[in-house]
Each structure stands twice: as structure tokens, then as C-alpha cells.
Amino acid sequence: MWLNANMTQNAPLPVDPETQLPVWDLSDLYSGPDDARINADLEVAQGLIKDLAKLNGAFLAGRHDAERLGALIDQAASLHERAMDSLSGAMAYATLASTLNREDARIAKLDADLRAKVAMMSTDTLFLNLELNKLEDWEIEQALKSSRASKWRPWLRRIRAGRPHELSPELEKLMLERMPATTQWTRLFDETLARLRAKVGKDTLTLNEALSRLAAPQSSVRKAAANGLSAALKDNAPVLALALNTLAFEKQIDDRWRKYSTPASSRHLANEVDADAVDAMAEAVSESYAALSHRYYALKAKLMGKKQLDFWDRNAPITSDVQKKYSWDEAKSIVLKSFAQMGGDFEARARVFFEKPWIDAAPRAGKSSGAYAHPVSSSHHPYVMLNFTGDRREVLTLAHELGHAVHQTLAAPLGSTLADTPLTLAETASIFAEGLVFEHLVAGATADEKKALLAGKIEDGLNSVIRQIAFHRFEERFHAARREGEVSVDQLNALWLDIMGESLGPAIKLNDGYEYWWAYISHFVHVPFYVYAYSFGDLLVSSLMEKRRQDPAGFTPLYAQLLAAGGTKTYIEALAPFGLNPREKAFWKLGCARLESLIDQFEALN
């Protein structure tokens, strides 16, 4: 499966000629946007979907025969999975290729055309969820006693969870057919950010290049990058705000028709998480602002000889010394040694990504900012993307995305349907991997290095926990305001300053221009209310790391089982073997306390 590849072990890996960093070879998928195999795979998927459509009405007709119903469920789920796998390669190729070059018109056209074709094909599968949800719970339970159908229980659990929010077949078809048009607003947002250029002195920087300079040791460099980016975001804010407003309005209509009680409800359902658990987490974090972000940034300001930090100094190095830059080989060695602490299998699964052209690490014009791991499907290998400049944070980002990739390969034997993991658990492996790398770095650090590492770890924690919950609260308030009408750029700016000021505290000065920085947070557009998953994952991993500290040998097999289970278990079921209950506010407070203990250690060293 995922270990098979078209390229041999000894073939030279493709690298960017300027940086000598690895780049993707997407020929494992297709040779290019005009590859005839794309249409061939679409035709295979279309045939499978037609076979699936023949089962329309069969579930209700067979509801009185549990054995027959079980066989039909197995047949339908298998056909659906095979069809989606046939489509996944083409969809993944379009996503990956557009990541590398947002300005390539051929790839943009392929992406748009594929979305339209897939949406039209998917209309023939709409009956499946609707018809299964007309069955009674007891009929489903009887059918699942069949050995062939029992494996699909988690799939049916997700389908049944959406039962109260389904529309008529005609409306569901309308929603699906219009989706490609709606997603063009997301494309507009992405392409606007990809084309964005910040004027910084004599340099013209991409978004990612400008953001990277905020970690430079020289204050003048950080300030210039921040001011240049603020100006660029201000210029593009009207278009970015229009995309955000339009998508929020589309979501508002969808939520009203589907009877979701809050704008975040659909995300909670997709994550298979209780709203009460998310609210408890958000409350626990916001109640910890003073003990965490406010306290740390006050300490940092004092260390830097200031009463207040400019916002561009928030992630600045704590000394003016030139910070260590890691080569790609050093980053690779650190990550693999860290993964090896969890056993040879974890290390081997990560190593293959360095031995194959499955990582794209080279920053370049036209490439999207950020990082991700794309699973493609269970019959393919994942692809890892990041923009590596050698900073410590990028070593951790590499570990983060490889954590996702290892998770995806561990769950792959389940098949694409059951391997798919809700976001709340999907971030567990990635953040845990970051924790392993941090422990590895600290173990061999001098006192001064440890101080810098602690500062970096704390700031990463504040970014993952405090900042993401602040983003979550910004989304809550934005979507509430959108119900009253379009939210202007000035209103968005005011909301942003209010929320971020509350979370960062009085030690951070929100200088002129910062009010536009909501505009580059792509999660607000791509996946509304995604952001709390980072906080969820970070605080959850804090508890898992504590369990590992208590019993390293006993922890590893349980952790491997959690990852290998993919999406077959709810987060409550997945964490039960560790004795953890995330429904309780106290659980989240424990995670906040772990971060606070790092601040205690940092303060003691200063």
C-alpha cells in the first residue's frame, strides 16, 4: 500500500536548485494536469457510483431481513469507498499542484473542473445517507450483527449523527451541485494571498517570507516586515473581507436550513465532539489568559528591556544573538531520533518520507504559505508540505506534519472511510511529535540553549492554545455579527483588536496596521471553526505526555492503538484506555497547568 512507490530507493531525490531542499515528484499520482489517467480514474469512479445508485430503494425494501440488510450495507459502503478512492487521486493532485503554484492557470482550471465533476457525480450517491437514515435504530443494530456489516459501524455512526440535519433529496442535490460555485470564493481568497507581496525596503516578499522575518533577531527587520505586511494586507482587505463575508452568509443559509443551533455546530458534528467539551475547553483557556499569555509576555518584555512589546516582537528571539539555523539534514536527524523514542516502527514510517519524493520543503514564489500533510487515500502514500528556512520552529513543523503522515499510514489498513479521523484526534499525533522533538532538543541543551528552547516551546504553546482559542472567539463574534448584515473591514478590524488584545494582554502593543491581520488566517475561510482543534489537540497531548512520563513502556502500545484506530472510535472511547475524560473542565485546566509549569521553569532560569 503506502510503502509502494514508482521511484526506486536509490533514485536521486528532486530538490529545488536554489535551496537544495526536497520538492515533490507528483508522478506517483499523475504526470501533469493533462494526464489521460485523470479522466480514466474519473470514469472508474463514475462506474462504481452507477453500481451504487442501483441500490437506491434496496435498503428500505430489505429492512425486514437483517441478514440481507447487512449485506447491502457492506456492499454500499465498499462501493462508496472504492469510488471515493478513484476520485481522491485526481482531487489530491489538483490540491497539491495548486499548492506549489497558485498562479498556474492550467492547474486552477483543473481544480475547478474536477470539483464541478465530482459534485455532479456525488449527486448520484445522495440517496445513500438519506435512505439509511430512514431506517430505525433497531433495524440498523440487527443488520450490524452480520460479520460483513459490523466493520462499518463507525461509518454508520457518522451518518446517523447527521440525521436531524438532513434536507429533502432535491435540496440536498441543489446544495451539492452549487458547492463548486461557492468554493470559488475560497479560491479567490487563496489566490489573493498567493499574489500578495509585501514591500520591505528594497525587497518584495511573499506572505510566507514576510511572516518568517518576524522571528529575525534584529528588531528593525521584524518591524519592517510587519509594517510591509500590514500595508499589503490593508490593500487586499476589501477582497479578503468580501470572500469571508460571502462564505459566512452561505454558511448561515446552510445552517438555518439544516437546523444547526450555532455556527459551530456543524464543525462539532464533523469532529464527533460535544459542544459542552469545546465550551469547557474555551472557558478553561480564557480563564488562564492572565496566568499564561499575560504573564509570559510581561516576562519577555522585561527580559528585552521594554515595558511593552510591539506586536512584531511577540515571537522574537529572547536575545539579540543570532539564533541557530538547522540544515535539512540536521532537522531530519533530530526528527528521526525523536520518533525512534516511540519504537522502530514510528521511526521507519517517518524515514520513508525522506527517502522518497514525498516532502516539499522549499519556499518559493507562488507556493502557498503554511504546512500540511495530505493523506490522499489509504491506497496512496501521504504528501508532506512545509516552507523550511532552518528556524527551530520549522524543525518542529516538520515533526508536526510527519506526525500526521505517520498517523495516516498507521490507520491506512482500515481503508479510507474508517481511517478518516475527526479533527480533534487528528491533531494528536502531530502535536505529540512536536513534543518528542522538544524533549530531544532540551536533553542535549546548555543552560542558555534551554532558556531559548523553553521560550520557543512556551510561545508555540501560547500560539496553539491561547491564540487558537482567541481565533475561535473571533469566529464566534464575526458569525454573530454577520447575522445582522455584511461585516465591514472596519468592523472586522475592531473585532480582531478586541479579541486579540484580551488574549495577549497589556504587555503586547497592537500597533497601527495590526488590525488587518485577521485577513491572512485561511482557516476562517477553508474550514470555519477548525481552529479550536489545535487547542484541543495541544491540551490533550499535554495529558498524554504526562501519561507517557509515568509509564513509557506501557504507554507506547496504547498510543499506537489510538493512532491505528483512525476514526473508528470517538474521542471519549479513544482516550478511555488512558484514564482521561475530556468532558470535564478540570481536564483542560490540567493542560493549561502544564504550560504554566513551563513558564515557571523559564522564569526560574532568568
N, C-alpha and C positions, 0 to 999 in steps of 0.2 A: 504494500500500500504506500504509505507516505515516504518510506525509505527508498522506493524505486525512483529512478530519475533517468532522463535521457542522456545526461552528461556523465562521463566516467569519473571515477575518483581522482585520476591523475591529470585530467584536462585542466589547462590553466584557467583560473577564475577571471571573469571580466572585471576590470577596475576602471574607475574614472581616470583619464590621462593626467588631469591636473592634481588631484588629491591622492591618487593611488588607492583610494578606498573602494571596497566592493560595490558593484552595481548588479542589478537583477539581469538575468537572462530569462526572459518570459517565454522562450521557445518550448519549455515544458508544457505550456498552455497552447499558444499559437505563434506562428511566425510573424504575424503582424495583423493590423486591422482588416486586411483584405484576404486573410487566410480562408480558403474554402471550407476548412473544417469547422469554422464557426457556424455556418449555415447548416452543415451536416449534423452538428450536435443539436441545433435547434429543431431540425426535422426529427431526430430521435426523440427528443423531448415531446414534440407535438404528437408523435405516435403513441407514446406512453400515456399522455394526457387523454388522448381519444379512447384508449383502452380503459382508463379510469372513468371517463364520462359514461361508459356503458353500464357502470354500476349505479347510475342515478336511479333511485327508487328501490334498489335491491335491499337496502338496509331496513327500510320500513316493511317491505314485503317479507323479509326473513326474520322479523323481530320475535316471532313466536318459536323459533328454532334456535336455541342458544348456540349449538354447535355450528350451524350454518352461519349465524351472525358473526361468530368468532372468526370463521374462515374468511368471510367478506371483509372484516376489519383488517385482518392480516394482509389480504390481497390489496386492499385500497392503500394502506399505509406503505406497503412495499412499492407499489406503482408510483405513488406520490413522491417517495424518496428518490427513486431512480430518475424520475422526470426532473426533479429539482437538481439532482447531481449533474444531469446532462446540461442543464441551463447554467449551473454555477461556474463552470469553466469560462464561458463567454462573458458572463457578468463580472467575474473576478478580473479577467483580462482587461476589460474596459476600465474598471476601477483602478487597477494597478498602473496601467499605461497612462491614464489621465493624471494620476499622482505624479508621475515623472515629468509630464509636460502638459500643464493646464492650457497651454496656448496652441496645442496641435488641433487644428480644425477637424482632421480625419478622425481622431480619437474621440473628440467631443461629439461628433456626429454618430459614431458607432455606439457610444454610451447612450445617447438619447434614443437612437433607433432600437437598441436592444431593450431598453426599459419599456418602450411602447409595445414591442412584440411580446415581451414576457407578460405584460399586463393583459394583453388580448388573450394570450394562451391561458392565463390563470383564471379567466372568467369561466372556463370550462370545468374548473375544479371547485368553483364556489359552492356547488351543491353539497360537497362532502361534509364540511363543517355544519352546514345548516341541517342536513338530513340526520347526521349523527346526534345533533343536539335536540332532535325531535323525539329521540328515544328516551325512555325513563332510566333513572339511575340503576334500578334493579335489573333492567334488561342488559345494560352495559356490564354490570357485575357478573351476571350469568355468562355472558359471552366471553368475558376475560378469564373464565375458568379453563377455556381452551388453551392448550400449551402454545399453540401458534399465535394466539392473540395476546397472551399475557405480557409479552415483551413491550407491547405498545401502550401499556397503562400510563406512563408519563406523558406520552403524546396526547392521549385522550384526556388526561387531567388538564392540560393546557387548553384543549378545545372546549371542554366543559366549562372552564373558568370564564370563557368569553360568551357563554350562553346568554346572560342577561343583556348583553350589549350588541347583539346581532340585529341586523335590519332584514327587510324582505329581500328575496333573491334579486329583484330588479334593482333595488337601491344598492345592494352590495356590488352588483355588476357595474352600476354607474360610478360608484366610488373607486372601484378598481381601474376602470377604463380611463378615468380622468387623472389618476395618480401621476402618470408621466408628465402631464402638463404642470401639475403642482410642483413636481420636483425640479422643474426648470428654474424656480426661484432659488432653490438650493444651489443649482449650477451657477446662477448669476452671482450669488454670494461668494462661492468658491473661486470663480474666475476673477472676480473683482479683487479679492485678497491676493490671488496669484499674480495679478498685474500690478499690485500696489508697489510703489517704490518710494522709499524714504530718502530725502536729500540730507545727507550728513556731511557737512563740509564739502570736500571735493568728491566724496563717494556717493554713489546711488545704490542703496541697499534694498534687498528684498525684505519681506516681513520677518522671515526666519533669521536673516543676517542681523537685522536691527535688534531683534529680541536677544540674540546671542551676546551682543555688545553690552547688555545690561548687567552681565556678570564680569565685565572687564575690571581690572584692578584700579584703573585710573578714573577718578570721578568725572573728569572732563569728557572722557569717552562715553561714559554712561549717560551723562546729561545731554550730550549732543545727539546720541542715538534716540533717547527718549523724546527730545523735542522734535527731531526729524520724523519719528514715527507718529507723534501726536498730530503733527501737521498733515501727514499723509492720511491718517485715519479721519481727521476732520474733513478733508477734501472728499473722501469716499463715504462719509457717514450717511448722507441722504440716500444713496443707493442701498447700502447695507441695512439701513433702518427700514426702507421700503420692503426689502426681502423679508426681514424679520417680522414686520407687521403683517404682511400678506400671509405668510405661513402660519402665524399665530391666529389670524382670522379664519383660515382654512381649518385649523385645529379646533377652533371654537365651534364651528358649524358641525364638524365631525363629532365632537364631544357631546354636543346638545342632542344630536340625532341618536347617538349611541347611549345616551343617559349616563354619562360619566359624571360623578358628583363634583370632581375638581379637575383642573387641567392636568394634574399629575397622576390621576387615577389610572389612565391607560398605561403609563410607564410602570406603575406599581404592579399592574396585572401582568405585563410582559416580563417583569422581573420576578414574578411569583413571590412578592414580598408584601407584608401587611403595611398599610398606611400608618398604623399606630407605631410600628417599629421604626419607620422612617421619621415620623414626627418626634419620637422619643430620642432618636439619634440627633436630629437637628436641634432639639432643645438642650440636650446634654452638651453639644458642641458650643452653641451660642452662650450658654451659661459659663463656659470655660474661656470665653474671649479674654477676660482680664487676666486669668492665670496663665494663659498660653501666649497668644499673639501680642497682647498689650505689654505683658511683662518682658517677653523676649526682645521686642523691637526697642523697648526702653533701654534694655541692657546693651543692645547692639549700638544704639545711638551714643550711649555713654562711652563705649569702647572706641568709637570712631571720633570721639571728641566733639560731639554735637548734642544739642538739646532735642533736636528733631531731625529725622531722616527725610530727605526728599524721596519721593516715591521710586525714583530710579535707583536709589541706594538700598532698596528693600532686600534684594538678593546679592548685594555687592559682597566681595570678599571682605573678611573682617580685618585684614591688614592690607597695606599697600604693596606687600611683597608679591612678586609675580607668582601666580598660582600654578601648581604643577599641571602640565599638559600630558595627557596619556596618548601614546601611539595606539594604532589599531591593534597591533599585536599584544601590547600590554593590556588593553581592555579585554581582548579575547582571553588571555591567560587568567586574568582576575575573575572574569565571569565563569569560566570553566572550573577553576579551582573552587569557587564558591558553590557551584551546583554540585560538585563532587561530594560536598559535605552531606548531601541527601542521598548519596549512593551512586554507583556507577551508571545506573540506567538514566538518571536525571542528567548526568554529565554527557553521556553518549548521545542522548536525544538533542541536547543543545549543540554539541560539537558538529553534528552533520550539517547544521546551517552555515557553519564557517567553511565546510569542505565542499559545499555546493553553492551555486549562484542564487541563493535564496534570501540574501540580505542586501538591501540597497541602503548604503550609509553615506554616500557622497552628497553634500549640499551642492545645489547648482540652480541656476536661473530657470524658472518655470516649474521647478519641483515644489510640491506642497510642503508647507511647514509641518512641524509636529512629528508624530511617530505612531505606528500601529503594527499589529500582526494580523494578517488576513488568513483565515483558515481555508478558504476556497471551498473544499468539501472533504469528506472523510476519505475519498478515493484519490485526493491530491495531497501534496505537501503544503504547509503554510508558507507565506512570504512575510518577511520582516522588513519594515521601513523605518528609518530614522535619519536625522541630519547630524552627523558626527563631526564635531570640531575639536574633540580632545578634552573638553572640560569634564570634571568629575561627574557632573550631573548627567553627561551623556553616557558615561560608563554605567551609571545606574539605569538610564533609559534603555540601554542595550540589554541589561539584565531584565528589566521590566518586560520588554517586548518578547524576549526569548522565554520568559516565564509563561507568557500567553502561548507561545508556539509549542513549548513542551506540554502544556496543559492540553492543547488541541491534539497533539499526537497521542497522548495517553488516552484521550476519550474517543479517538477516531475509530477503534474497533466496534464501537456501538453503532456506527452508521451516522450519517449526517443529522438525521432527525433527532436522535436521542443524545448525540454528542453536544448539540447546541446548548450552551449554558446561560442561564439568566445573568444579567449584568452584575448583580450583587455578588454572585460567586465567581463570575468570570474575571474579576479584578483580583481575586485572592492570590492566584499563582503568580501574577505579575508583581504585586507589591511584596509578596513573600520573597521572591527572587531578589528584589532590591534590598530587603533586609539581610539576606545572606551575604550579598556583596559588601554591605556596610560593615557587618561583623568581621568579614575578612580584612577589610581595609584598616579597621580600628586595631585589630590584633597585632598588626605589624607597624603601628604608627608611633612616632615620637610624641612627646608631650605637646609640642606646637602643632604637629600634624593632627593629633587627636582633637585639639581645640577647633581646628578648621573643619575636621570631619564632623564633629558634633554640631557645629554651626550649620553645616550643609544639611545634615540629617534633620535637624530641627526645622530648618527652613523648608525642606522638602515635605516634612510632616505638616507644617502650617499651610503649605500650598495644597496638599492633598486633603486636609481635614477642614481647617478654618476657611480657606479660600473657596473650596468647592461648596461648602455649606452656604457661604455668602453668595456664590453664584446661584445656588438653589433658591435662596430667599429673593434674589433679584428676579429670577424667573417667575416666582410666585407673584411678586408685586407687578411685574410687567404684564403678565397674562391677566391679572385682575384689572389693571388699568385698560388693557386692550378691549375688555368687555364694554367699556364706555365710549370707545371710538379709537381711531388711529392715534398711536403714541408718537408724539413728535420727537425729533432729535433732542431738543432741549429737555423734554420730559425724561427721555432715556438717560441723558447726561445727569440730571438731578437724582434720579433713582440710583444710578450707579455710584455717585459720590456719597449718597446717604448710606447705602448698604455697605460699601467698601470702607467708608470711614468708621462705621460702627465695628466692623470686624477687625480692622487693622489697628485701631486705637490712636490715641493722641500723639504717639511718638512718630507717626508717619504723616508727613505733609503731602497732601494731594494737590500738587502744583497745577498751574494752568495747563490745560491740554489733557490731563489725565481723565477728564470727564468723557472723552471719546473712546476710552479703551475697552468698553463693552463690545465694540464693533468687530474685534478680531476673535472673539470667543465662538468658534464654529459649532460647538456643541449646542448652543442655543438654537441653531438652525437645523443641524443634522438630526439630532436626537433630543428633543425637548425633555428636560428633567433627567437627562443622563447623569449629570454631574454628581448627584449625591452618591452614585455608585462608587466613586473614588473614595469618599469619606467612609462609606460603608466598608469597602474593602480594606482601607488602611487601618481602621479601628478594629475590624475583625482579625486582621493579621496580627495586630498587637497582642491579641489574646492567644492566637495560635503560636506566636513566637514564645510566649510565656509557657505554654504547654510543652513546647519543644525543649525549653530550658530545663523544665522539671524532669523530663524523661525523653532524652533524644532518641534512644533505641526504640522505645515504644511508639514514639510519635511518627516516625518515617513511614511505616506501612499504613497507618491510618490516613496520613496525608496523601499518600499515593492513591489510596482507595477513593478519597474525596475527589481528587482530580479525574481519575479514571471513570468515575460515575457520571461525568458530564452533566447533562440536565435531567438525569433520571430521578434525582432527589430534590426536594425543596430545601431551602437554606436551613430550615429547622431540622429536617432529617439529616442533612449533611453534617451539621455541627453537633448533633446529639452524641456521637461517639467520643467527642472531646469534652463532654460535660458543659457545653456552652449554650446559653439561651439569649439570643439577640432581641427577644421581645421585651426584655427588661431594660429600663433606663440605666440601671446600675452597670449593665454590661458595657454600655457605651462610655460611661464615666471611667471605667477601668482603662479603656483605651486612651482616653484623654489623660488619665493619671500617668500612663507610661510615657507619653510625650512630655508631660510636666517633669518627670524624673530626669529626662534628658536635659531639660533647661536647668534643673538643679545641678547636674554634673557640669554643664557648661559654665554656670555662674561660679562654681567652686574652683574651676581652673583659671578664673580671671580675678 
